[in-house]
């Protein structure tokens, strides 16, 4: 099962549509920002926080880049 197949099946069980390609890639970018700026475990939690906060992915990525050192 590919990552996108798994996400589609999970989204179906949640009663929602899976993310499109753009959102899928943006979530991965947010996760990468968190993982590379700290410990890898920050990646899924950062994505969860952005989702719970209801922030658009572009804004969440920008905010994550502000937190990242350098």
C-alpha positions in Angstrom: 0.0 0.0 0.0 1.4 3.4 -1.0 1.3 6.4 1.3 -1.5 8.0 -0.7 -3.5 4.8 -0.7 -3.2 4.6 3.1 -4.1 8.2 3.5 -7.2 7.8 1.2 -8.3 4.7 3.2 -7.8 6.6 6.5 -9.6 9.7 5.3 -12.5 7.5 4.2 -12.8 6.1 7.7 -12.7 9.6 9.1 -15.6 10.5 6.8 -13.6 13.0 4.7 -11.9 13.4 1.4 -8.2 12.7 1.2 -5.9 15.7 0.6 -5.2 16.6 -3.0 -1.6 16.6 -4.4 -0.9 20.2 -3.4 -2.1 19.8 0.2 -0.3 16.4 0.5 3.0 18.0 -0.6 2.4 21.0 1.7 1.9 18.7 4.7 5.1 16.9 3.8 6.9 20.3 3.6 5.6 21.3 7.0 6.6 17.9 8.5 10.1 18.3 6.9 10.5 21.7 8.4 9.8 20.5 11.9 11.8 17.3 11.5 14.9 19.1 10.2 14.8 21.9 12.7 14.5 19.7 15.7 13.9 16.0 16.5 11.9 14.0 13.9 9.1 13.4 16.4 8.2 17.1 16.0 6.9 16.5 12.5 3.7 14.7 13.2 2.9 16.9 16.2 3.5 20.1 14.1 1.1 18.8 11.5 -1.5 17.9 14.1 -1.1 21.4 15.7 -1.6 23.1 12.4 -4.7 21.0 11.8 -6.2 21.6 15.2 -5.5 25.3 14.9 -7.3 25.4 11.6 -4.5 27.3 10.0 -4.0 27.2 6.2 -1.0 25.0 5.3 0.9 27.9 3.7 0.6 29.9 6.9 1.6 27.0 9.0 4.7 26.4 6.9 5.6 30.1 7.2 5.2 30.0 11.0 7.3 26.8 11.2 10.1 28.5 9.2 10.0 31.4 11.7 10.6 28.9 14.5 13.4 27.0 12.8 16.9 28.1 13.6 19.0 29.8 10.9 
